């Protein structure tokens, strides 16, 4: 299939990339004068990194360092100086970090040796299955963000061999709200909506969530010492940032022993560069005990063998149906986009960001013994949202409160 797009002449594409760069700098990392910005990039995305650096240096009045990476290893640093003379330059007062994801050299197809890939942390990371590191000193020091830039390989994998990367830019500009006159205000409105929902979820003191739709009847407890995450992130210094776009979901760690029932994937699942289609799962005592798929079952077989935690439900995420990202296509091929398509269940590790700041946890052994967080080296998301999904919260008082109907929040 060829995706029909607007006629993108050079000037329009240049303007679109400038708008994306401004969104990253001003809305995501929210850089300010005095910040020392560092940008990690591969060779393929170096032109966009240079655009970001040139724009950022005029805001920060500081040099921007572009760190050129190759297979995860730094190869060199390119400093980009602001145009203003040194005498006008203030002293550095802060810092920020950006990482441009290299989707052009990703493993877009199943590895020849699947078993070897499951045992290789580097390959698991390239397939986006490696879990977040367990960092117990969770004091994030600086604003940071991870961004994606459309390229030919990502476009062909997602949209077909006959499509130019303009087609992917066309698709993503709507999702990133680049076609709106005031994208920053649009995202601020979304942040406020998620903040309202998060406060509501926290106030309910939820002990368990019930998910019901065709093919899914699942009950999952919420982990002890866990809180809801998603939306704007705030540093101890008071500075805020958005680590990735779009923003649709709110998520929390699951109690690793409580999930029970059945669930059916409503969209393709990404596993080892391929799509798993029509996947179904039976869960008991928090663990997947049976699974099947119309296509890609062998990938699920391989994933669930990686470690003991891979078969447990680790995370629960709520996101509306019928949003720009859920309407466009069934999958985007990258986790930071796909996870916002709809409500999802994560098999594998719980995100350590959900751990309460007051929890006195210093290592993995304490996390395992003092909380009900699931521990695993890997993660895999199963989308379960659709137009029939109903999500009900069971509170600590035993009350049942419907949070979502027809796949969307009841605000």
C-alpha positions in Angstrom: 0.0 0.0 0.0 1.2 3.5 -0.9 0.3 6.2 1.7 -0.8 9.4 -0.1 0.6 12.5 1.5 0.6 16.2 0.9 3.1 17.4 -1.7 6.1 18.2 0.5 8.4 20.6 -1.3 11.8 21.4 0.3 10.7 24.5 2.0 7.7 22.8 3.7 9.9 19.9 4.9 12.5 22.3 6.3 9.7 24.2 8.1 8.3 21.0 9.5 11.7 19.9 10.9 12.2 23.3 12.4 8.8 23.1 14.1 9.7 19.6 15.5 13.0 20.9 16.7 11.3 23.8 18.5 8.8 21.4 20.1 11.7 19.3 21.4 13.6 22.2 22.8 10.9 24.4 24.2 8.1 21.9 25.1 10.0 18.7 25.9 13.3 19.6 27.6 12.3 23.2 28.1 15.8 24.5 27.9 16.6 28.0 29.1 19.5 30.4 29.1 22.6 29.0 30.8 21.8 25.3 30.1 24.6 23.2 28.8 22.9 20.8 26.4 24.3 17.5 25.2 22.8 15.6 22.2 23.5 12.0 21.6 23.1 11.0 17.9 24.2 8.5 15.3 25.7 9.5 12.0 22.3 9.0 10.2 20.6 11.6 12.4 23.5 14.0 12.6 21.9 16.7 10.3 18.9 16.9 12.6 21.2 17.0 15.7 23.0 19.9 14.1 19.7 21.7 13.6 18.7 21.2 17.2 22.2 22.3 18.4 22.1 25.5 16.4 18.7 26.4 17.6 19.5 25.5 21.2 22.7 27.5 21.4 20.8 30.7 20.6 18.5 30.0 23.5 21.0 28.8 26.0 23.8 31.2 25.0 26.1 28.2 25.6 28.0 25.7 23.4 26.0 22.5 22.6 27.9 19.2 22.5 26.8 16.7 19.9 28.1 13.3 20.9 28.3 11.0 17.8 27.5 7.4 18.7 28.1 4.1 16.9 26.5 0.9 18.3 26.1 2.6 21.7 29.7 3.8 21.9 30.8 7.4 21.6 32.9 8.1 18.6 33.5 11.9 18.9 32.1 15.2 20.1 31.1 18.1 17.9 30.8 21.4 19.7 28.3 23.9 18.3 28.9 27.5 19.5 26.3 30.2 19.8 26.7 33.1 17.3 26.9 35.7 20.0 30.4 36.8 21.1 31.9 35.3 24.2 31.7 38.5 26.1 27.9 38.2 26.1 27.8 34.6 27.2 26.6 33.9 30.7 28.1 31.3 33.0 26.5 27.8 32.7 23.7 27.5 35.2 22.1 24.2 34.3 22.1 21.2 31.9 19.9 19.1 29.7 20.2 16.0 27.6 18.7 14.7 24.4 19.0 11.3 22.7 18.0 10.9 19.1 17.0 7.3 18.5 18.6 5.6 15.5 15.7 3.7 13.9 17.5 3.4 10.6 19.9 0.7 11.9 17.5 -1.1 14.1 16.8 -4.8 13.8 13.6 -4.6 11.8 13.3 -8.3 11.3 13.5 -11.5 13.4 17.1 -12.6 14.3 18.5 -15.6 12.6 19.3 -17.1 16.0 16.4 -16.2 18.2 17.7 -18.1 21.2 21.0 -16.2 21.0 19.2 -12.9 20.8 17.3 -13.7 23.9 20.6 -14.1 25.8 22.2 -11.0 24.4 21.5 -7.8 26.4 22.7 -5.7 23.5 20.3 -7.3 21.0 17.5 -7.1 23.6 18.1 -3.4 23.9 18.1 -2.9 20.1 14.7 -4.7 19.9 13.5 -2.5 22.8 12.9 -5.5 25.1 15.5 -4.6 27.7 13.9 -3.4 30.9 14.6 0.0 32.5 17.6 -0.2 34.8 16.9 -0.4 38.5 18.3 2.8 39.7 17.5 3.1 43.4 18.8 6.7 43.8 16.0 8.1 41.7 17.0 11.8 41.9 17.0 12.8 38.3 19.4 15.7 37.9 18.5 17.3 34.6 15.7 17.5 32.0 16.1 14.8 29.3 14.2 13.5 26.3 14.3 10.7 23.8 13.2 11.7 20.2 12.7 9.9 16.9 13.3 11.3 13.4 11.6 9.7 10.4 14.0 8.0 7.9 13.8 5.8 4.9 14.2 2.4 6.7 11.7 3.1 9.4 9.3 4.4 6.7 9.6 1.3 4.5 9.3 -1.1 7.5 6.2 0.7 8.7 4.4 1.8 5.5 5.9 -0.3 2.7 8.7 -0.3 0.2 7.0 2.2 -2.1 6.7 5.0 0.5 9.1 7.9 0.9 9.9 9.2 4.4 7.7 12.2 3.7 4.8 9.8 4.3 6.0 9.1 7.8 6.6 12.8 8.5 3.0 13.4 7.3 1.8 10.7 9.7 3.8 11.8 12.7 3.2 15.6 12.4 -0.4 15.0 13.4 0.6 12.8 16.4 3.2 15.3 17.6 0.7 18.2 16.9 3.2 19.9 14.6 0.4 21.0 12.3 -1.2 23.1 15.0 -0.4 26.8 15.3 0.4 26.6 19.0 1.6 23.0 19.6 3.0 24.0 23.0 -0.4 25.1 24.2 -2.0 21.9 22.8 0.5 19.8 24.8 0.0 21.9 27.9 -3.7 21.1 27.7 -2.9 17.4 27.5 -0.5 17.7 30.4 -3.2 19.3 32.5 -5.7 16.5 31.5 -3.3 13.8 32.5 -2.4 15.6 35.8 -6.1 15.7 36.7 -6.6 12.0 35.9 -3.5 11.1 37.8 -4.6 13.0 40.9 -8.0 11.2 40.6 -6.4 7.8 40.4 -4.2 8.4 43.4 -7.1 9.7 45.5 -9.1 6.5 44.9 -6.5 4.3 46.7 -7.0 1.6 44.1 -6.2 -2.0 45.1 -7.2 -3.8 41.9 -8.2 -3.1 38.3 -10.7 -5.1 36.3 -10.4 -5.1 32.5 -13.3 -6.3 30.4 -13.9 -6.4 26.7 -14.3 -9.1 24.0 -11.7 -11.7 24.6 -10.4 -10.1 27.9 -11.6 -10.6 31.4 -8.7 -9.8 33.7 -8.2 -8.8 37.3 -4.9 -7.3 38.5 -3.8 -6.0 41.8 -1.8 -2.7 42.1 1.7 -3.1 43.6 2.5 -2.0 47.1 4.7 1.1 47.4 3.6 2.1 43.8 2.2 5.4 42.4 0.8 6.4 39.0 3.2 7.8 36.5 2.9 9.6 33.1 2.7 13.1 31.7 4.9 15.9 32.9 8.0 14.9 34.9 9.3 17.3 37.6 12.8 17.4 39.1 13.7 18.1 42.7 14.9 21.5 41.5 11.4 22.3 40.3 12.2 22.2 36.6 9.8 20.1 34.5 10.2 18.2 31.2 8.5 15.7 28.9 10.8 12.7 28.2 8.9 11.5 25.1 5.9 12.4 22.9 3.0 11.7 22.5 1.4 11.8 26.0 -1.6 9.6 26.3 -1.1 7.0 29.0 -0.9 6.8 32.8 0.8 3.7 34.2 1.5 1.9 37.5 3.3 -1.2 38.7 1.2 -4.4 39.1 1.3 -6.7 42.0 3.3 -9.6 40.5 1.2 -12.4 42.0 -2.4 -11.2 41.6 -3.3 -11.1 37.9 -5.8 -13.7 36.8 -8.0 -14.2 33.8 -7.7 -14.0 30.1 -6.6 -11.3 27.7 -6.5 -10.8 24.0 -4.3 -8.4 22.1 -6.4 -5.9 20.1 -3.5 -4.7 18.0 -0.2 -6.2 16.8 2.5 -6.8 19.4 6.1 -5.9 18.6 8.5 -8.8 19.4 12.0 -9.2 18.0 11.4 -7.0 15.0 8.2 -8.8 13.9 4.5 -8.5 14.6 2.7 -11.0 16.8 -0.9 -11.1 15.6 -4.1 -12.4 17.3 -2.3 -13.1 20.6 -4.3 -14.6 23.5 -3.1 -15.2 27.1 -4.3 -17.1 30.2 -3.0 -15.7 33.5 -3.0 -17.2 37.0 -1.4 -16.0 40.2 0.2 -13.2 38.1 1.9 -15.5 35.7 1.1 -16.3 32.0 0.4 -20.1 32.0 -0.9 -20.4 28.4 -0.6 -18.4 25.2 -1.3 -18.6 21.5 -1.2 -16.4 18.4 -2.4 -16.4 14.9 1.1 -15.4 13.8 4.3 -15.2 15.8 3.6 -17.7 18.6 7.3 -18.8 18.4 8.3 -15.3 19.3 6.2 -15.4 22.5 7.6 -18.8 23.3 11.1 -17.4 23.1 10.3 -14.2 25.1 8.7 -16.1 28.0 11.8 -18.3 28.4 14.2 -15.4 28.9 13.7 -15.3 32.7 11.2 -16.1 35.4 9.8 -12.5 35.5 9.1 -12.4 31.8 5.9 -14.3 32.2 4.5 -12.2 35.0 2.3 -9.1 34.6 4.5 -6.2 35.6 2.7 -3.0 34.6 -0.7 -1.6 33.9 -1.3 1.4 31.6 -4.5 3.3 30.8 -4.8 5.3 27.6 -7.8 6.5 25.6 -9.0 5.0 22.4 -9.8 7.2 19.4 -6.9 9.5 19.7 -4.6 10.7 16.9 -2.1 8.0 17.6 -4.6 5.2 17.9 -6.6 6.2 14.7 -3.7 6.5 12.3 -2.2 3.0 12.0 -2.1 -0.3 14.1 1.6 0.0 15.0 4.5 2.3 14.8 7.3 -0.1 15.4 8.9 1.8 18.3 7.9 1.4 22.0 7.7 5.1 22.9 5.0 5.5 20.3 3.2 2.2 20.4 2.7 2.2 24.2 0.5 5.3 23.9 -1.9 3.8 21.3 -4.3 2.3 23.8 -4.6 0.6 27.2 -2.0 -2.0 27.6 -0.7 -4.8 29.9 3.1 -5.2 30.2 4.7 -8.6 30.7 8.0 -8.4 32.5 9.6 -5.7 34.6 7.7 -3.0 36.4 8.9 0.5 35.6 11.0 1.6 38.6 9.7 5.2 38.1 6.5 3.9 39.8 8.3 3.2 43.1 7.2 5.6 45.9 10.0 8.1 46.7 9.6 7.3 50.4 10.2 3.6 50.0 13.5 2.7 51.5 14.8 0.4 48.8 18.5 0.2 48.1 18.9 -2.9 45.9 17.0 -5.5 43.8 16.8 -7.9 46.8 15.0 -5.4 48.9 12.7 -4.5 46.0 11.8 -8.1 45.7 11.2 -8.7 49.4 9.6 -5.5 50.5 7.3 -4.7 47.5 5.2 -6.7 45.1 7.0 -5.2 42.0 7.8 -7.7 39.3 11.5 -8.0 38.5 12.8 -9.1 35.0 15.4 -8.2 32.5 12.8 -7.7 29.8 9.5 -6.1 28.9 6.8 -6.7 26.3 3.5 -4.8 25.9 0.2 -6.3 25.0 -2.4 -3.7 23.8 -5.9 -4.6 25.1 -7.9 -1.4 24.4 -10.8 -1.2 22.0 -14.2 0.5 21.7 -15.7 -2.0 24.1 -13.2 -1.9 26.9 -14.5 -1.2 30.4 -11.9 -0.6 33.2 -13.2 -0.7 36.8 -11.2 0.2 39.9 -11.7 -1.7 43.2 -10.7 0.6 46.1 -9.2 -0.2 49.5 -12.8 0.2 50.9 -14.1 -2.4 48.4 -16.0 0.2 46.3 -16.1 -0.5 42.5 -15.7 2.7 40.4 -15.8 2.6 36.6 -12.8 4.5 35.2 -13.2 3.8 31.5 -16.1 2.9 29.2 -15.9 2.3 25.4 -12.1 2.4 25.8 -12.0 6.0 27.1 -11.8 7.7 30.5 -14.9 9.0 32.1 -13.8 12.5 33.0 
